[in-house]
């Protein structure tokens, strides 16, 4: 697991401060749950934490219970499998796949758009290694904010439904 650094998380939540309360949130690669649980504590309507590692997923359940986060659901699943069966639409999505699997970023974005799982105006947080370049090839997504910190880059993209 590679948790999002504290100062990056602080910046991201400053960027998303107005978007989190009352939102449907998806944390695609939850790991230790820092992003999703922070969103839950900031009055998100509901947060779905997707984590492929069953031990980590059980830890997330324990942590959510300990925090009294009734607005959190943990899905012990591969994100692509979860999105293939998901029927919910999201307002904010955190996408920070393992650096060794950058193709998951593109595949996750692709399924979110193909299956129409984003509400109009949805914000997507993306994180990637500083030595990579991420280009949004989907017409419905535009960069809103971008920044780098040490060996990582991160950004917010916004979804604007076409038609």
C-alpha positions as CSV (number, residue, x, y, z in Angstrom):
1,X,0.0,0.0,0.0
2,X,1.1,3.5,-0.8
3,X,-1.0,5.9,1.2
4,X,-1.6,9.4,-0.1
5,X,0.7,11.7,1.8
6,X,-0.9,13.9,4.4
7,X,-0.1,17.3,2.7
8,X,-1.5,16.0,-0.6
9,X,-4.7,14.7,1.1
10,X,-5.1,18.1,2.8
11,X,-4.8,19.9,-0.6
12,X,-7.2,17.5,-2.3
13,X,-9.8,18.0,0.4
14,X,-9.4,21.7,0.3
15,X,-10.1,21.5,-3.5
16,X,-13.1,19.3,-2.9
17,X,-14.5,21.0,0.3
18,X,-17.7,22.1,-1.4
19,X,-18.2,18.8,-3.3
20,X,-18.0,16.3,-0.4
21,X,-21.0,17.1,1.9
22,X,-24.0,15.0,0.7
23,X,-22.0,13.4,-2.1
24,X,-21.9,9.7,-3.2
25,X,-18.2,8.9,-3.1
26,X,-16.2,6.0,-4.6
27,X,-12.7,5.2,-3.4
28,X,-11.5,2.8,-6.1
29,X,-8.2,1.5,-4.6
30,X,-8.9,2.1,-0.9
31,X,-5.8,0.6,0.7
32,X,-5.7,2.0,4.2
33,X,-8.8,4.1,3.5
34,X,-7.3,7.5,4.1
35,X,-9.2,9.3,1.2
36,X,-12.5,7.5,1.6
37,X,-12.7,7.6,5.4
38,X,-11.8,11.3,5.3
39,X,-14.6,11.9,2.9
40,X,-17.0,10.0,5.2
41,X,-15.9,12.3,8.1
42,X,-16.7,15.3,6.0
43,X,-20.4,14.5,5.7
44,X,-20.5,12.5,2.5
45,X,-23.9,10.9,2.1
46,X,-22.2,7.6,1.3
47,X,-18.7,6.3,0.7
48,X,-17.9,3.0,-1.1
49,X,-14.4,1.7,-0.4
50,X,-13.3,-0.9,-2.9
51,X,-10.2,-2.9,-1.9
52,X,-9.0,-6.1,-3.6
53,X,-7.0,-7.3,-0.6
54,X,-9.4,-9.1,1.7
55,X,-7.2,-8.5,4.9
56,X,-7.1,-4.8,4.1
57,X,-10.9,-4.8,3.3
58,X,-11.6,-6.4,6.7
59,X,-9.3,-3.7,8.3
60,X,-11.4,-1.0,6.6
61,X,-14.6,-2.5,8.0
62,X,-13.1,-2.5,11.5
63,X,-11.9,1.0,11.1
64,X,-15.3,2.3,9.8
65,X,-17.1,0.6,12.7
66,X,-14.6,2.0,15.2
67,X,-15.1,5.5,13.7
68,X,-18.9,5.1,13.8
69,X,-19.0,5.7,10.0
70,X,-22.4,4.3,9.2
71,X,-22.1,6.0,5.7
72,X,-19.3,3.6,4.6
73,X,-19.6,0.4,2.7
74,X,-16.6,-1.8,2.0
75,X,-16.5,-3.9,-1.2
76,X,-13.7,-6.6,-1.1
77,X,-13.3,-6.7,-4.9
78,X,-11.2,-5.9,-7.9
79,X,-12.4,-2.4,-9.0
80,X,-13.1,-3.5,-12.6
81,X,-15.3,-6.3,-11.4
82,X,-17.1,-4.0,-8.9
83,X,-17.7,-1.4,-11.6
84,X,-19.0,-4.0,-14.0
85,X,-21.9,-4.8,-11.6
86,X,-22.3,-1.4,-10.0
87,X,-25.7,0.4,-10.4
88,X,-24.9,3.5,-8.4
89,X,-23.8,6.9,-9.7
90,X,-21.1,8.9,-8.0
91,X,-20.3,12.6,-7.4
92,X,-16.7,12.2,-6.3
93,X,-14.3,9.3,-7.3
94,X,-10.8,8.7,-6.0
95,X,-8.6,6.9,-8.5
96,X,-5.0,6.1,-7.4
97,X,-4.1,2.6,-8.6
98,X,-0.9,0.9,-7.6
99,X,1.9,2.6,-9.6
100,X,2.9,-0.8,-11.0
101,X,-0.5,-1.0,-12.7
102,X,-1.0,2.3,-14.4
103,X,-3.4,0.7,-17.0
104,X,-6.0,0.4,-14.2
105,X,-6.3,4.2,-14.2
106,X,-7.4,4.3,-17.8
107,X,-9.6,1.1,-17.5
108,X,-11.4,2.5,-14.4
109,X,-12.1,5.8,-16.1
110,X,-13.3,4.0,-19.2
111,X,-15.8,1.8,-17.3
112,X,-17.0,4.7,-15.2
113,X,-17.9,6.6,-18.5
114,X,-19.1,3.7,-20.5
115,X,-21.5,2.5,-17.8
116,X,-22.6,6.1,-17.0
117,X,-21.7,5.8,-13.3
118,X,-20.9,9.5,-12.9
119,X,-23.4,12.2,-12.0
120,X,-23.1,15.4,-14.1
121,X,-20.3,17.6,-12.7
122,X,-18.7,14.7,-10.8
123,X,-15.1,15.3,-9.7
124,X,-12.4,12.7,-10.1
125,X,-9.2,12.7,-8.1
126,X,-6.3,11.0,-9.9
127,X,-2.8,10.3,-8.6
128,X,0.2,9.0,-10.5
129,X,4.1,8.9,-10.5
130,X,5.8,12.1,-11.4
131,X,7.7,10.4,-14.3
132,X,4.4,9.5,-16.1
133,X,2.1,11.7,-18.1
134,X,-1.6,11.4,-17.9
135,X,-3.7,12.7,-20.7
136,X,-7.5,12.7,-20.5
137,X,-8.6,11.3,-23.8
138,X,-12.3,11.2,-22.9
139,X,-14.1,14.3,-24.2
140,X,-16.4,14.4,-21.2
141,X,-13.5,15.0,-18.8
142,X,-11.5,18.1,-18.2
143,X,-8.7,19.0,-15.8
144,X,-9.8,21.4,-13.0
145,X,-6.6,21.4,-10.8
146,X,-3.2,19.8,-11.1
147,X,-0.2,19.7,-8.7
148,X,2.9,17.7,-7.9
149,X,4.5,16.8,-4.6
150,X,7.8,14.9,-4.6
151,X,7.6,11.8,-6.7
152,X,3.8,12.1,-7.4
153,X,1.5,14.2,-9.5
154,X,-2.2,14.6,-8.6
155,X,-5.2,16.3,-10.1
156,X,-8.9,16.8,-10.2
157,X,-10.8,16.2,-13.4
158,X,-14.5,17.1,-13.8
159,X,-17.1,15.2,-15.7
160,X,-19.5,17.1,-18.0
161,X,-22.1,14.8,-19.5
162,X,-22.3,15.3,-23.2
163,X,-25.7,15.7,-24.9
